[in-house]
Amino acid sequence: MTEYSVNRTTFDEVMVPNYAPQAMIPVRGKGSRVWDQKGREYIDFAGGIAVNALGHCHPQLIKALKKQSEKLWHLSNVYTNEPALALAQRLTDISFAEKVFFCNSGTEANEAAFKLVRKYAFDHAGPEKHEIISFKSSFHGRSLFAVTVGGQPKYCEGYAPVPAGVTHLPYNDLEALKATISDKTCAVVLEPIQGEGGVIPADAEFLKGARALCDEHKALLVYDEVQTGVGRTGEFYAYMATGVIPDILTTAKSLGGGFPVGAMLTTDEVATSFGFGSHGSTYGGNPLACAVALEAINLINNDQVLANVSSKHELFRGELQRINETYGIFKEVRGRGLLIGVELTEEWHGKAKEFLAAAAEEGLMMLVAGPNVLRMSPSLIIPDEDIREGMAAMERAVAKVVNA
Ligand SMILES: *Cc1c(COP(=O)(O)O)cnc(C)c1O
């Protein structure tokens, strides 16, 4: 086995500088706890950015991965495989979807969705019907098409020319959507809760209205559930809480519980436009990824686990409120289930990263969502005592920043 002799300085020497990771290097995780190179322990409220839905190294995921790793690693899509078929069967049983396309990330799931909505409109109405409506502050990944549909102009800067035919409207603004959608619109794309954009939930009326307008103009409704999906909100998919059913749903992050996998879910009718040869992925449907994802779903899609997600949300809220009674720096706590955003008061706007760094020093891994919002997306089965211990670290971090 290879031994490693690397540290944080190595990062600056050999890695492209598009990330700026924290000073410590985690080497081991168990449940909602992580240890760094120096043996220091952390509580994990980041969950690998809403990925480690069952914490680190869940014994049943290890078992599924080991079992599959001794049978078959990879085939490509020239052949199909049992784990991929079983996972597709499970996803179609659970959701509105009748057909599944597998890939390896959220970006790729969205790329597939954005290509499919164009192709479907092309097949049924012709090339004129190609306009995609998206929303400001949305995030759909980092490929050129994904940053173009995403509503954060900073991610497009320097990459022009970008794909044409994409419009961005204010989120939750049904009137703006009504005024803009037309028979040239092929799709409306949205996150039921904007994650990266600051943990901003969609209004139920906005979602219902978007569905009705899409039907009126024969446009497809695409839900990007890459961050909200797989139990994160207390429903298996966030759409299930609203009664609004999309035509296409993209899912990744928690889907593999830490193993890279993504999927685009859709109906029989829409799937027809992805005929033989129209799209593809070498690794999509990889047996290792699908075996782990199937096990993850079997563990997460359980009434008790999903109900606990909602009760753990309340515990987070209570602890945050308690901290805020002393420090008064949180303007609002937003989100559902275990996707929680804490907007700082105006005085602290722009300083979310300072709290992140202070939290790391106090033994807590956490996230931000933009410059003003602290974000938490822990394991869906994080023990209540880990939440309390993490919140004690959070309180120490807040005190440090406020009293600095
Ligand atoms: C993280 C995220 C993506 C991108 O997923 P990757 O796996 O990083 O490609 C897309 N959409 C949403 C809503 C996300 O949160």
The ligand as a MOL file (V3000), in Angstrom:
LIG
                    3D

  0  0  0     0  0            999 V3000
M  V30 BEGIN CTAB
M  V30 COUNTS 15 15 0 0 0
M  V30 BEGIN ATOM
M  V30 1 C -23.9920 20.6870 -6.0560 0
M  V30 2 C -25.0600 21.0610 -7.0210 0
M  V30 3 C -24.9140 20.8320 -8.4070 0
M  V30 4 C -23.6270 20.3250 -8.9930 0
M  V30 5 O -23.3330 19.0190 -8.6180 0
M  V30 6 P -21.8650 18.4360 -8.8550 0
M  V30 7 O -21.9640 17.0380 -8.3550 0
M  V30 8 O -20.9170 19.3140 -8.1010 0
M  V30 9 O -21.5910 18.4950 -10.3120 0
M  V30 10 C -25.9910 21.1120 -9.2200 0
M  V30 11 N -27.1370 21.5890 -8.7310 0
M  V30 12 C -27.3160 21.8340 -7.4130 0
M  V30 13 C -28.6210 22.3410 -6.9210 0
M  V30 14 C -26.2810 21.5840 -6.5180 0
M  V30 15 O -26.4430 21.8460 -5.2150 0
M  V30 END ATOM
M  V30 BEGIN BOND
M  V30 1 1 1 2
M  V30 2 1 2 3
M  V30 3 2 2 14
M  V30 4 1 3 4
M  V30 5 2 3 10
M  V30 6 1 4 5
M  V30 7 1 5 6
M  V30 8 2 6 7
M  V30 9 1 6 8
M  V30 10 1 6 9
M  V30 11 1 10 11
M  V30 12 2 11 12
M  V30 13 1 12 13
M  V30 14 1 12 14
M  V30 15 1 14 15
M  V30 END BOND
M  V30 END CTAB
M  END
